[in-house]
Amino acid sequence: MNKVFCLACALILFSCSANPEALNFGKDTCHFCKMTLMDNKFGAELVTKKGKVFKFDDVRCFLDFYNAADNTITEYEHILVVDFSKPGNLIDARNAFYLKSGQIQSPMNGQVAAFETKTEMTNHQKQWQAMYLTWGEAVTQFK
């Protein structure tokens, strides 16, 4: 009986894991706009503490959903964006460096790109004549 109980508990724990998933470009659909994720330089993912995964094709869709009144920000285990300089690579959105420019051609015209390092961000900032945004500033861009 104890073995069955332990096995059941283990299965419950593993089935509720709150781990990020890779974005499958060309297959996954944006939770907000329902378009297929196509450009691997853009995208985002939210993972709830219960393990539900929400995928987005653009920072704009991601932040529109994130800022929605019916969402509780504290329920997210992972808040991730794609690193523009490493296509498809998800990074912590709260620690990312953001650029906003009309020259950034993102899927839903959010005109925002995220970078893991300040060096990579700076390399693109001059080229695009872009404005640097912190996490807090990026969040308020789409409120």
The first five atom37 places (N, CA, C, CB, O) and aatype in JSON, in Angstrom:
{
  "aatype": [12, 2, 11, 19, 13, 4, 10, 0, 4, 0, 10, 9, 10, 13, 15, 4, 15, 0, 2, 14, 6, 0, 10, 2, 13, 7, 11, 3, 16, 4, 8, 13, 4, 11, 12, 16, 10, 12, 3, 2, 11, 13, 7, 0, 6, 10, 19, 16, 11, 11, 7, 11, 19, 13, 11, 13, 3, 3, 19, 1, 4, 13, 10, 3, 13, 18, 2, 0, 0, 3, 2, 16, 9, 16, 6, 18, 6, 8, 9, 10, 19, 19, 3, 13, 15, 11, 14, 7, 2, 10, 9, 3, 0, 1, 2, 0, 13, 18, 10, 11, 15, 7, 5, 9, 5, 15, 14, 12, 2, 7, 5, 19, 0, 0, 13, 6, 16, 11, 16, 6, 12, 16, 2, 8, 5, 11, 5, 17, 5, 0, 12, 18, 10, 16, 17, 7, 6, 0, 19, 16, 5, 13, 11],
  "atom_mask": [
    [1, 1, 1, 1, 1],
    [1, 1, 1, 1, 1],
    [1, 1, 1, 1, 1],
    [1, 1, 1, 1, 1],
    [1, 1, 1, 1, 1],
    [1, 1, 1, 1, 1],
    [1, 1, 1, 1, 1],
    [1, 1, 1, 1, 1],
    [1, 1, 1, 1, 1],
    [1, 1, 1, 1, 1],
    [1, 1, 1, 1, 1],
    [1, 1, 1, 1, 1],
    [1, 1, 1, 1, 1],
    [1, 1, 1, 1, 1],
    [1, 1, 1, 1, 1],
    [1, 1, 1, 1, 1],
    [1, 1, 1, 1, 1],
    [1, 1, 1, 1, 1],
    [1, 1, 1, 1, 1],
    [1, 1, 1, 1, 1],
    [1, 1, 1, 1, 1],
    [1, 1, 1, 1, 1],
    [1, 1, 1, 1, 1],
    [1, 1, 1, 1, 1],
    [1, 1, 1, 1, 1],
    [1, 1, 1, 0, 1],
    [1, 1, 1, 1, 1],
    [1, 1, 1, 1, 1],
    [1, 1, 1, 1, 1],
    [1, 1, 1, 1, 1],
    [1, 1, 1, 1, 1],
    [1, 1, 1, 1, 1],
    [1, 1, 1, 1, 1],
    [1, 1, 1, 1, 1],
    [1, 1, 1, 1, 1],
    [1, 1, 1, 1, 1],
    [1, 1, 1, 1, 1],
    [1, 1, 1, 1, 1],
    [1, 1, 1, 1, 1],
    [1, 1, 1, 1, 1],
    [1, 1, 1, 1, 1],
    [1, 1, 1, 1, 1],
    [1, 1, 1, 0, 1],
    [1, 1, 1, 1, 1],
    [1, 1, 1, 1, 1],
    [1, 1, 1, 1, 1],
    [1, 1, 1, 1, 1],
    [1, 1, 1, 1, 1],
    [1, 1, 1, 1, 1],
    [1, 1, 1, 1, 1],
    [1, 1, 1, 0, 1],
    [1, 1, 1, 1, 1],
    [1, 1, 1, 1, 1],
    [1, 1, 1, 1, 1],
    [1, 1, 1, 1, 1],
    [1, 1, 1, 1, 1],
    [1, 1, 1, 1, 1],
    [1, 1, 1, 1, 1],
    [1, 1, 1, 1, 1],
    [1, 1, 1, 1, 1],
    [1, 1, 1, 1, 1],
    [1, 1, 1, 1, 1],
    [1, 1, 1, 1, 1],
    [1, 1, 1, 1, 1],
    [1, 1, 1, 1, 1],
    [1, 1, 1, 1, 1],
    [1, 1, 1, 1, 1],
    [1, 1, 1, 1, 1],
    [1, 1, 1, 1, 1],
    [1, 1, 1, 1, 1],
    [1, 1, 1, 1, 1],
    [1, 1, 1, 1, 1],
    [1, 1, 1, 1, 1],
    [1, 1, 1, 1, 1],
    [1, 1, 1, 1, 1],
    [1, 1, 1, 1, 1],
    [1, 1, 1, 1, 1],
    [1, 1, 1, 1, 1],
    [1, 1, 1, 1, 1],
    [1, 1, 1, 1, 1],
    [1, 1, 1, 1, 1],
    [1, 1, 1, 1, 1],
    [1, 1, 1, 1, 1],
    [1, 1, 1, 1, 1],
    [1, 1, 1, 1, 1],
    [1, 1, 1, 1, 1],
    [1, 1, 1, 1, 1],
    [1, 1, 1, 0, 1],
    [1, 1, 1, 1, 1],
    [1, 1, 1, 1, 1],
    [1, 1, 1, 1, 1],
    [1, 1, 1, 1, 1],
    [1, 1, 1, 1, 1],
    [1, 1, 1, 1, 1],
    [1, 1, 1, 1, 1],
    [1, 1, 1, 1, 1],
    [1, 1, 1, 1, 1],
    [1, 1, 1, 1, 1],
    [1, 1, 1, 1, 1],
    [1, 1, 1, 1, 1],
    [1, 1, 1, 1, 1],
    [1, 1, 1, 0, 1],
    [1, 1, 1, 1, 1],
    [1, 1, 1, 1, 1],
    [1, 1, 1, 1, 1],
    [1, 1, 1, 1, 1],
    [1, 1, 1, 1, 1],
    [1, 1, 1, 1, 1],
    [1, 1, 1, 1, 1],
    [1, 1, 1, 0, 1],
    [1, 1, 1, 1, 1],
    [1, 1, 1, 1, 1],
    [1, 1, 1, 1, 1],
    [1, 1, 1, 1, 1],
    [1, 1, 1, 1, 1],
    [1, 1, 1, 1, 1],
    [1, 1, 1, 1, 1],
    [1, 1, 1, 1, 1],
    [1, 1, 1, 1, 1],
    [1, 1, 1, 1, 1],
    [1, 1, 1, 1, 1],
    [1, 1, 1, 1, 1],
    [1, 1, 1, 1, 1],
    [1, 1, 1, 1, 1],
    [1, 1, 1, 1, 1],
    [1, 1, 1, 1, 1],
    [1, 1, 1, 1, 1],
    [1, 1, 1, 1, 1],
    [1, 1, 1, 1, 1],
    [1, 1, 1, 1, 1],
    [1, 1, 1, 1, 1],
    [1, 1, 1, 1, 1],
    [1, 1, 1, 1, 1],
    [1, 1, 1, 1, 1],
    [1, 1, 1, 1, 1],
    [1, 1, 1, 0, 1],
    [1, 1, 1, 1, 1],
    [1, 1, 1, 1, 1],
    [1, 1, 1, 1, 1],
    [1, 1, 1, 1, 1],
    [1, 1, 1, 1, 1],
    [1, 1, 1, 1, 1],
    [1, 1, 1, 1, 1]
  ],
  "atom_positions": [
    [[0.82, -1.19, 0.0], [0.0, 0.0, 0.0], [0.87, 1.26, 0.0], [-0.94, -0.01, 1.21], [0.58, 2.21, -0.73]],
    [[1.94, 1.28, 0.81], [2.83, 2.44, 0.86], [3.53, 2.68, -0.46], [3.86, 2.26, 1.96], [3.74, 3.82, -0.86]],
    [[3.89, 1.59, -1.15], [4.55, 1.73, -2.45], [3.61, 2.37, -3.46], [5.04, 0.36, -2.96], [4.02, 3.22, -4.25]],
    [[2.35, 1.97, -3.44], [1.36, 2.54, -4.36], [1.16, 4.02, -4.07], [0.02, 1.78, -4.26], [1.08, 4.83, -4.99]],
    [[1.07, 4.38, -2.79], [0.91, 5.77, -2.39], [2.1, 6.61, -2.82], [0.71, 5.86, -0.88], [1.93, 7.71, -3.35]],
    [[3.3, 6.11, -2.61], [4.53, 6.82, -3.0], [4.6, 7.0, -4.51], [5.78, 6.07, -2.5], [4.98, 8.07, -4.99]],
    [[4.23, 5.98, -5.25], [4.23, 6.05, -6.71], [3.22, 7.09, -7.18], [3.91, 4.67, -7.32], [3.51, 7.88, -8.08]],
    [[2.04, 7.1, -6.58], [1.0, 8.07, -6.94], [1.48, 9.49, -6.65], [-0.31, 7.78, -6.17], [1.27, 10.39, -7.47]],
    [[2.11, 9.7, -5.52], [2.64, 11.02, -5.17], [3.72, 11.47, -6.15], [3.2, 11.01, -3.74], [3.74, 12.63, -6.57]],
    [[4.59, 10.56, -6.52], [5.66, 10.88, -7.48], [5.08, 11.26, -8.83], [6.62, 9.68, -7.64], [5.54, 12.22, -9.46]],
    [[4.07, 10.53, -9.28], [3.44, 10.85, -10.56], [2.78, 12.22, -10.53], [2.42, 9.78, -10.92], [2.85, 12.96, -11.51]],
    [[2.14, 12.55, -9.44], [1.5, 13.85, -9.3], [2.54, 14.97, -9.34], [0.69, 13.92, -8.0], [2.34, 15.98, -10.02]],
    [[3.63, 14.79, -8.64], [4.69, 15.8, -8.62], [5.28, 16.02, -10.0], [5.78, 15.41, -7.65], [5.49, 17.16, -10.4]],
    [[5.55, 14.95, -10.73], [6.16, 15.07, -12.04], [5.18, 15.58, -13.09], [6.73, 13.74, -12.48], [5.6, 16.24, -14.04]],
    [[3.91, 15.29, -12.95], [2.93, 15.73, -13.94], [2.63, 17.22, -13.8], [1.64, 14.93, -13.8], [2.07, 17.82, -14.72]],
    [[2.98, 17.83, -12.69], [2.71, 19.24, -12.46], [3.99, 20.08, -12.54], [2.04, 19.43, -11.11], [4.08, 21.13, -11.9]],
    [[4.98, 19.63, -13.28], [6.23, 20.37, -13.35], [6.02, 21.69, -14.08], [7.31, 19.53, -14.04], [5.27, 21.76, -15.06]],
    [[6.66, 22.7, -13.61], [6.53, 24.04, -14.18], [7.78, 24.39, -14.96], [6.28, 25.08, -13.07], [8.44, 25.39, -14.69]],
    [[8.11, 23.56, -15.94], [9.31, 23.77, -16.74], [8.96, 24.42, -18.07], [10.03, 22.46, -16.97], [7.91, 24.14, -18.65]],
    [[9.84, 25.28, -18.57], [9.62, 25.87, -19.89], [9.71, 24.8, -20.98], [10.64, 26.99, -20.16], [10.31, 23.74, -20.79]],
    [[9.11, 25.09, -22.12], [9.19, 24.21, -23.29], [9.86, 24.99, -24.4], [7.77, 23.71, -23.74], [9.78, 26.22, -24.44]],
    [[10.52, 24.3, -25.29], [11.1, 24.96, -26.46], [9.97, 25.47, -27.35], [12.04, 23.98, -27.25], [8.93, 24.83, -27.46]],
    [[10.19, 26.62, -27.98], [9.23, 27.13, -28.95], [9.44, 26.38, -30.25], [9.37, 28.68, -29.15], [10.57, 26.29, -30.74]],
    [[8.38, 25.85, -30.82], [8.45, 25.11, -32.08], [7.98, 26.01, -33.21], [7.6, 23.79, -32.02], [6.79, 26.07, -33.52]],
    [[8.93, 26.71, -33.82], [8.6, 27.65, -34.88], [8.07, 26.89, -36.09], [9.84, 28.5, -35.27], [8.6, 25.85, -36.48]],
    [[7.01, 27.43, -36.67], [6.34, 26.78, -37.79], [5.26, 25.82, -37.34], [0.0, 0.0, 0.0], [4.5, 25.32, -38.18]],
    [[5.16, 25.54, -36.04], [4.16, 24.6, -35.5], [3.34, 25.21, -34.37], [4.85, 23.34, -35.01], [2.11, 25.14, -34.4]],
    [[4.0, 25.82, -33.38], [3.28, 26.38, -32.23], [2.48, 27.61, -32.65], [4.26, 26.75, -31.1], [2.82, 28.31, -33.61]],
    [[1.39, 27.85, -31.91], [0.51, 28.98, -32.16], [0.6, 29.97, -31.01], [-0.95, 28.51, -32.37], [0.69, 29.57, -29.84]],
    [[0.58, 31.25, -31.33], [0.6, 32.3, -30.32], [-0.7, 32.24, -29.53], [0.8, 33.7, -30.97], [-1.79, 32.23, -30.1]],
    [[-0.57, 32.21, -28.21], [-1.75, 32.13, -27.35], [-2.63, 33.38, -27.49], [-1.32, 31.95, -25.9], [-3.84, 33.3, -27.3]],
    [[-2.03, 34.52, -27.81], [-2.77, 35.78, -27.85], [-3.41, 36.04, -29.21], [-1.85, 36.93, -27.49], [-4.62, 36.27, -29.29]],
    [[-2.63, 36.0, -30.29], [-3.16, 36.36, -31.61], [-3.53, 35.16, -32.47], [-2.16, 37.21, -32.35], [-4.13, 35.31, -33.53]],
    [[-3.16, 33.96, -32.02], [-3.48, 32.69, -32.69], [-2.72, 32.46, -33.99], [-4.95, 32.63, -32.97], [-3.05, 31.54, -34.74]],
    [[-1.71, 33.27, -34.27], [-0.89, 33.06, -35.46], [0.23, 32.06, -35.15], [-0.28, 34.41, -35.98], [0.63, 31.9, -33.99]],
    [[0.71, 31.39, -36.17], [1.8, 30.43, -36.02], [3.1, 31.17, -35.76], [1.92, 29.53, -37.27], [3.39, 32.17, -36.41]],
    [[3.89, 30.69, -34.81], [5.2, 31.26, -34.53], [6.1, 30.97, -35.72], [5.8, 30.7, -33.2], [6.31, 29.81, -36.07]],
    [[6.65, 32.03, -36.35], [7.45, 31.83, -37.55], [8.88, 32.37, -37.46], [6.76, 32.48, -38.7], [9.8, 31.76, -38.0]],
    [[9.08, 33.48, -36.79], [10.39, 34.13, -36.75], [11.09, 33.8, -35.44], [10.25, 35.67, -36.92], [10.67, 34.25, -34.37]],
    [[12.15, 33.0, -35.53], [12.82, 32.52, -34.31], [13.68, 33.57, -33.6], [13.69, 31.35, -34.66], [14.34, 33.26, -32.61]],
    [[13.68, 34.81, -34.09], [14.36, 35.9, -33.38], [13.42, 36.61, -32.42], [14.94, 36.91, -34.39], [13.84, 37.47, -31.64]],
    [[12.15, 36.23, -32.48], [11.14, 36.85, -31.63], [10.29, 35.76, -30.99], [10.25, 37.82, -32.44], [10.19, 34.65, -31.52]],
    [[9.69, 36.07, -29.86], [8.81, 35.13, -29.19], [8.95, 35.25, -27.7], [0.0, 0.0, 0.0], [9.85, 35.92, -27.19]],
    [[8.04, 34.6, -27.0], [8.06, 34.63, -25.54], [7.27, 33.45, -25.01], [7.47, 35.97, -25.01], [6.54, 32.77, -25.74]],
    [[7.43, 33.21, -23.71], [6.73, 32.1, -23.07], [6.49, 32.43, -21.6], [7.53, 30.78, -23.22], [7.37, 32.93, -20.91]],
    [[5.29, 32.13, -21.15], [4.94, 32.22, -19.73], [4.62, 30.82, -19.25], [3.74, 33.19, -19.48], [3.91, 30.08, -19.93]],
    [[5.14, 30.44, -18.1], [4.85, 29.14, -17.5], [4.31, 29.4, -16.1], [6.12, 28.21, -17.47], [4.98, 30.03, -15.27]],
    [[3.1, 28.91, -15.83], [2.51, 29.11, -14.5], [3.17, 28.17, -13.5], [0.99, 28.87, -14.53], [3.86, 27.22, -13.88]],
    [[2.95, 28.45, -12.24], [3.5, 27.58, -11.18], [2.9, 26.18, -11.25], [3.23, 28.2, -9.8], [3.5, 25.24, -10.74]],
    [[1.74, 26.04, -11.86], [1.13, 24.72, -12.03], [1.57, 24.02, -13.31], [-0.38, 24.86, -12.03], [1.17, 22.89, -13.56]],
    [[2.4, 24.69, -14.12], [2.97, 24.05, -15.3], [2.28, 24.36, -16.61], [0.0, 0.0, 0.0], [2.66, 23.8, -17.64]],
    [[1.28, 25.23, -16.63], [0.61, 25.61, -17.89], [1.53, 26.55, -18.66], [-0.78, 26.28, -17.62], [2.06, 27.51, -18.11]],
    [[1.7, 26.26, -19.96], [2.62, 27.01, -20.81], [1.83, 27.84, -21.81], [3.6, 26.06, -21.54], [0.94, 27.34, -22.49]],
    [[2.18, 29.13, -21.9], [1.6, 30.04, -22.88], [2.73, 30.52, -23.78], [0.86, 31.25, -22.19], [3.74, 31.02, -23.3]],
    [[2.56, 30.36, -25.09], [3.59, 30.75, -26.06], [3.11, 31.92, -26.9], [3.97, 29.55, -26.97], [1.92, 32.05, -27.19]],
    [[4.06, 32.79, -27.28], [3.74, 34.02, -28.0], [4.72, 34.24, -29.14], [3.74, 35.22, -27.05], [5.89, 33.86, -29.05]],
    [[4.24, 34.87, -30.22], [5.08, 35.09, -31.4], [5.82, 36.43, -31.37], [4.24, 35.01, -32.64], [6.71, 36.65, -32.19]],
    [[5.45, 37.31, -30.46], [6.02, 38.66, -30.43], [5.95, 39.19, -29.0], [5.26, 39.61, -31.42], [5.08, 38.8, -28.23]],
    [[6.86, 40.08, -28.66], [6.84, 40.71, -27.35], [5.51, 41.45, -27.14], [8.04, 41.69, -27.18], [5.01, 41.52, -26.02]],
    [[4.96, 42.0, -28.22], [3.69, 42.73, -28.11], [2.56, 41.81, -27.62], [3.31, 43.35, -29.48], [1.84, 42.16, -26.69]],
    [[2.4, 40.65, -28.25], [1.36, 39.7, -27.83], [1.61, 39.24, -26.39], [1.31, 38.47, -28.78], [0.69, 39.18, -25.58]],
    [[2.86, 38.92, -26.1], [3.26, 38.49, -24.76], [2.88, 39.52, -23.71], [4.77, 38.22, -24.72], [2.27, 39.18, -22.7]],
    [[3.23, 40.78, -23.94], [2.96, 41.81, -22.93], [1.5, 42.21, -22.89], [3.81, 43.03, -23.2], [1.0, 42.58, -21.83]],
    [[0.79, 42.14, -24.01], [-0.65, 42.39, -23.99], [-1.33, 41.35, -23.09], [-1.25, 42.34, -25.42], [-2.2, 41.7, -22.29]],
    [[-0.93, 40.1, -23.22], [-1.49, 39.03, -22.38], [-1.04, 39.21, -20.93], [-1.05, 37.64, -22.91], [-1.85, 39.11, -20.01]],
    [[0.24, 39.47, -20.73], [0.83, 39.63, -19.39], [0.14, 40.78, -18.62], [2.35, 39.9, -19.5], [-0.08, 40.68, -17.42]],
    [[-0.18, 41.85, -19.33], [-0.78, 43.02, -18.7], [-2.3, 42.93, -18.56], [-0.43, 44.24, -19.49], [-2.92, 43.82, -17.97]],
    [[-2.9, 41.87, -19.08], [-4.36, 41.74, -19.01], [-4.83, 41.74, -17.56], [-4.82, 40.45, -19.72], [-4.16, 41.2, -16.68]],
    [[-5.97, 42.34, -17.34], [-6.5, 42.51, -15.98], [-6.78, 41.19, -15.29], [-7.76, 43.32, -16.02], [-6.72, 41.11, -14.06]],
    [[-7.1, 40.14, -16.04], [-7.47, 38.87, -15.41], [-6.27, 37.97, -15.1], [-8.43, 38.12, -16.3], [-6.45, 36.86, -14.61]],
    [[-5.07, 38.44, -15.37], [-3.87, 37.65, -15.06], [-3.27, 38.09, -13.73], [-2.82, 37.79, -16.18], [-3.22, 39.28, -13.42]],
    [[-2.83, 37.12, -12.97], [-2.14, 37.41, -11.72], [-0.66, 37.17, -11.96], [-2.68, 36.52, -10.54], [-0.22, 36.03, -12.12]],
    [[0.11, 38.23, -11.98], [1.53, 38.15, -12.32], [2.29, 37.2, -11.4], [2.16, 39.52, -12.26], [3.25, 36.57, -11.84]],
    [[1.9, 37.09, -10.16], [2.61, 36.24, -9.21], [2.42, 34.75, -9.49], [2.16, 36.54, -7.81], [3.11, 33.93, -8.88]],
    [[1.53, 34.38, -10.39], [1.31, 32.96, -10.65], [2.31, 32.37, -11.65], [-0.09, 32.76, -11.16], [2.23, 31.18, -11.94]],
    [[3.22, 33.16, -12.17], [4.17, 32.66, -13.17], [5.47, 32.18, -12.54], [4.47, 33.74, -14.19], [6.1, 32.88, -11.75]],
    [[5.85, 30.98, -12.92], [7.13, 30.4, -12.49], [8.25, 30.89, -13.4], [7.06, 28.85, -12.5], [9.37, 31.15, -12.95]],
    [[7.94, 31.0, -14.72], [8.93, 31.44, -15.71], [8.3, 32.51, -16.6], [9.43, 30.24, -16.57], [7.17, 32.36, -17.08]],
    [[9.05, 33.58, -16.81], [8.66, 34.67, -17.7], [9.84, 34.82, -18.67], [8.34, 36.03, -16.91], [10.89, 35.33, -18.3]],
    [[9.65, 34.37, -19.9], [10.76, 34.22, -20.83], [10.52, 34.94, -22.16], [11.01, 32.75, -21.1], [9.38, 35.07, -22.6]],
    [[11.6, 35.4, -22.77], [11.57, 35.98, -24.11], [12.7, 35.37, -24.92], [11.68, 37.54, -24.06], [13.65, 34.83, -24.37]],
    [[12.58, 35.46, -26.24], [13.63, 34.96, -27.13], [14.74, 36.01, -27.23], [13.06, 34.62, -28.54], [14.47, 37.2, -27.39]],
    [[15.97, 35.55, -27.13], [17.16, 36.39, -27.31], [17.34, 36.6, -28.81], [18.44, 35.73, -26.65], [17.62, 35.66, -29.54]],
    [[17.18, 37.85, -29.27], [17.3, 38.17, -30.69], [18.62, 37.69, -31.28], [17.15, 39.67, -30.91], [18.66, 37.22, -32.42]],
    [[19.7, 37.8, -30.51], [21.03, 37.45, -31.02], [21.3, 35.94, -31.02], [22.08, 38.14, -30.2], [22.28, 35.48, -31.61]],
    [[20.42, 35.17, -30.36], [20.54, 33.7, -30.35], [19.15, 33.14, -30.65], [21.09, 33.16, -28.95], [18.43, 32.71, -29.74]],
    [[18.77, 33.14, -31.92], [17.41, 32.75, -32.32], [16.92, 31.45, -31.65], [17.34, 32.59, -33.82], [17.62, 30.44, -31.62]],
    [[15.7, 31.53, -31.13], [15.07, 30.39, -30.49], [15.44, 30.17, -29.04], [0.0, 0.0, 0.0], [14.81, 29.36, -28.36]],
    [[16.45, 30.88, -28.54], [16.93, 30.71, -27.18], [16.1, 31.56, -26.21], [18.43, 31.08, -27.07], [16.07, 32.79, -26.32]],
    [[15.42, 30.91, -25.27], [14.61, 31.61, -24.28], [15.47, 32.06, -23.1], [13.46, 30.73, -23.8], [16.29, 31.3, -22.59]],
    [[15.25, 33.31, -22.67], [15.98, 33.9, -21.55], [14.97, 34.52, -20.58], [17.02, 34.97, -22.05], [13.82, 34.76, -20.95]],
    [[15.4, 34.79, -19.36], [14.53, 35.41, -18.36], [14.18, 36.84, -18.8], [15.21, 35.42, -16.95], [15.06, 37.68, -18.97]],
    [[12.9, 37.09, -18.99], [12.44, 38.4, -19.47], [12.77, 39.53, -18.51], [10.95, 38.36, -19.71], [13.01, 40.66, -18.93]],
    [[12.78, 39.23, -17.21], [13.03, 40.27, -16.21], [14.47, 40.73, -16.2], [12.65, 39.77, -14.84], [14.77, 41.81, -15.69]],
    [[15.38, 39.93, -16.75], [16.8, 40.29, -16.8], [17.28, 40.66, -18.2], [17.63, 39.15, -16.28], [18.46, 40.97, -18.38]],
    [[16.39, 40.64, -19.17], [16.76, 40.93, -20.56], [16.95, 42.43, -20.78], [15.7, 40.38, -21.52], [16.48, 43.25, -19.99]],
    [[17.63, 42.75, -21.86], [17.82, 44.13, -22.32], [16.96, 44.28, -23.56], [19.35, 44.46, -22.61], [17.02, 43.44, -24.46]],
    [[16.17, 45.34, -23.64], [15.21, 45.52, -24.72], [15.55, 46.74, -25.57], [13.79, 45.64, -24.17], [16.03, 47.75, -25.06]],
    [[15.28, 46.61, -26.86], [15.39, 47.75, -27.77], [14.06, 47.93, -28.47], [16.53, 47.53, -28.8], [13.39, 46.96, -28.83]],
    [[13.67, 49.19, -28.66], [12.45, 49.51, -29.4], [12.84, 50.45, -30.54], [11.37, 50.17, -28.47], [13.5, 51.46, -30.33]],
    [[12.4, 50.08, -31.75], [12.71, 50.88, -32.93], [11.76, 50.52, -34.06], [14.18, 50.67, -33.37], [11.34, 49.37, -34.18]],
    [[11.43, 51.49, -34.87], [10.63, 51.25, -36.06], [11.34, 50.35, -37.07], [0.0, 0.0, 0.0], [10.7, 49.82, -37.98]],
    [[12.64, 50.19, -36.91], [13.4, 49.32, -37.83], [13.35, 47.85, -37.43], [14.85, 49.78, -37.87], [13.81, 46.99, -38.18]],
    [[12.8, 47.55, -36.27], [12.69, 46.16, -35.81], [11.39, 45.59, -36.38], [12.71, 46.06, -34.24], [10.3, 46.03, -36.02]],
    [[11.52, 44.63, -37.25], [10.38, 44.03, -37.95], [9.94, 42.74, -37.25], [10.73, 43.75, -39.42], [10.23, 41.64, -37.71]],
    [[9.24, 42.9, -36.14], [8.76, 41.74, -35.4], [7.4, 41.28, -35.94], [8.66, 42.05, -33.88], [6.72, 42.06, -36.61]],
    [[7.01, 40.05, -35.66], [5.8, 39.47, -36.26], [4.52, 40.28, -36.11], [5.57, 38.13, -35.68], [3.75, 40.38, -37.07]],
    [[4.26, 40.86, -34.96], [3.02, 41.63, -34.75], [3.3, 43.12, -34.63], [2.29, 41.13, -33.49], [2.54, 43.87, -34.01]],
    [[4.41, 43.55, -35.24], [4.81, 44.95, -35.28], [4.99, 45.54, -33.89], [3.8, 45.75, -36.04], [4.73, 46.73, -33.68]],
    [[5.44, 44.73, -32.95], [5.73, 45.23, -31.6], [6.94, 46.13, -31.58], [0.0, 0.0, 0.0], [7.08, 46.96, -30.68]],
    [[7.82, 45.97, -32.56], [9.03, 46.78, -32.73], [9.96, 46.71, -31.52], [8.65, 48.22, -32.99], [10.67, 47.67, -31.22]],
    [[9.94, 45.57, -30.83], [10.8, 45.37, -29.66], [11.58, 44.07, -29.84], [9.96, 45.34, -28.34], [11.02, 43.04, -30.23]],
    [[12.88, 44.13, -29.56], [13.74, 42.95, -29.57], [14.39, 42.83, -28.19], [14.83, 43.04, -30.71], [14.69, 43.83, -27.55]],
    [[14.58, 41.59, -27.75], [15.18, 41.32, -26.43], [16.57, 40.72, -26.61], [14.28, 40.38, -25.6], [16.84, 40.0, -27.58]],
    [[17.45, 41.01, -25.66], [18.82, 40.51, -25.69], [19.22, 40.04, -24.3], [19.8, 41.6, -26.2], [18.81, 40.61, -23.29]],
    [[20.03, 38.98, -24.27], [20.5, 38.47, -22.98], [21.61, 39.33, -22.39], [21.0, 37.05, -23.14], [21.7, 39.48, -21.17]],
    [[22.44, 39.91, -23.26], [23.57, 40.7, -22.75], [23.48, 42.14, -23.23], [24.9, 40.08, -23.2], [22.93, 42.45, -24.28]],
    [[24.04, 43.02, -22.41], [24.08, 44.44, -22.76], [24.95, 44.66, -23.99], [24.6, 45.28, -21.57], [24.67, 45.54, -24.81]],
    [[26.01, 43.87, -24.12], [26.9, 43.99, -25.27], [26.16, 43.74, -26.57], [28.08, 43.03, -25.15], [26.28, 44.52, -27.52]],
    [[25.39, 42.65, -26.63], [24.61, 42.35, -27.85], [23.59, 43.43, -28.12], [23.91, 40.98, -27.71], [23.39, 43.84, -29.27]],
    [[22.94, 43.91, -27.07], [21.95, 44.97, -27.22], [22.6, 46.23, -27.79], [21.28, 45.29, -25.88], [22.07, 46.84, -28.71]],
    [[23.75, 46.61, -27.24], [24.45, 47.81, -27.69], [24.89, 47.69, -29.14], [25.66, 48.07, -26.81], [24.86, 48.68, -29.88]],
    [[25.29, 46.49, -29.56], [25.7, 46.28, -30.96], [24.57, 46.59, -31.93], [26.16, 44.84, -31.16], [24.84, 47.05, -33.05]],
    [[23.32, 46.37, -31.54], [22.17, 46.62, -32.42], [21.56, 48.01, -32.21], [21.11, 45.57, -32.19], [20.9, 48.54, -33.1]],
    [[21.78, 48.6, -31.07], [21.14, 49.87, -30.72], [21.48, 50.99, -31.71], [21.55, 50.29, -29.31], [20.59, 51.7, -32.17]],
    [[22.73, 51.13, -32.04], [23.15, 52.2, -32.95], [22.65, 51.92, -34.37], [24.69, 52.35, -32.95], [22.17, 52.82, -35.06]],
    [[22.77, 50.67, -34.79], [22.34, 50.27, -36.14], [20.85, 50.59, -36.36], [22.59, 48.76, -36.36], [20.47, 51.06, -37.44]],
    [[20.03, 50.33, -35.36], [18.59, 50.55, -35.49], [18.14, 51.91, -34.99], [17.85, 49.47, -34.73], [16.96, 52.25, -35.11]],
    [[19.05, 52.71, -34.44], [18.69, 53.98, -33.81], [17.56, 53.72, -32.8], [18.25, 55.05, -34.88], [16.52, 54.37, -32.81]],
    [[17.81, 52.74, -31.95], [16.79, 52.22, -31.05], [16.89, 52.8, -29.65], [16.89, 50.72, -30.97], [17.94, 53.26, -29.21]],
    [[15.75, 52.77, -28.98], [15.67, 53.21, -27.59], [15.8, 51.99, -26.68], [14.33, 53.97, -27.33], [15.13, 50.98, -26.88]],
    [[16.67, 52.1, -25.67], [16.84, 51.03, -24.69], [15.68, 51.06, -23.71], [18.19, 51.17, -23.94], [15.27, 52.12, -23.26]],
    [[15.16, 49.87, -23.37], [14.09, 49.74, -22.39], [14.49, 48.73, -21.32], [12.77, 49.31, -23.07], [15.04, 47.67, -21.62]],
    [[14.2, 49.07, -20.07], [14.34, 48.1, -19.0], [13.11, 47.19, -19.03], [14.49, 48.81, -17.6], [12.19, 47.44, -19.81]],
    [[13.09, 46.15, -18.21], [11.93, 45.26, -18.11], [10.67, 46.06, -17.77], [12.17, 44.16, -17.05], [9.64, 45.9, -18.42]],
    [[10.75, 46.91, -16.77], [9.59, 47.7, -16.36], [9.09, 48.62, -17.46], [0.0, 0.0, 0.0], [7.89, 48.78, -17.64]],
    [[10.01, 49.22, -18.2], [9.62, 50.09, -19.32], [9.02, 49.29, -20.46], [10.83, 50.88, -19.83], [8.06, 49.73, -21.09]],
    [[9.56, 48.1, -20.72], [9.0, 47.24, -21.77], [7.57, 46.84, -21.42], [9.88, 45.98, -21.97], [6.69, 46.84, -22.28]],
    [[7.34, 46.49, -20.17], [5.99, 46.08, -19.72], [5.0, 47.21, -19.96], [6.0, 45.67, -18.22], [3.88, 46.96, -20.39]],
    [[5.39, 48.45, -19.67], [4.45, 49.56, -19.81], [4.25, 50.02, -21.26], [4.92, 50.72, -18.99], [3.33, 50.79, -21.53]],
    [[5.08, 49.56, -22.18], [4.94, 49.96, -23.59], [3.59, 49.53, -24.18], [6.08, 49.34, -24.41], [3.07, 50.19, -25.08]],
    [[3.01, 48.46, -23.67], [1.79, 47.91, -24.25], [0.62, 47.91, -23.27], [2.03, 46.51, -24.73], [-0.3, 47.1, -23.4]],
    [[0.64, 48.81, -22.29], [-0.47, 48.93, -21.34], [-1.54, 49.81, -21.91], [0.01, 49.49, -19.98], [-2.57, 50.04, -21.27]]
  ]
}
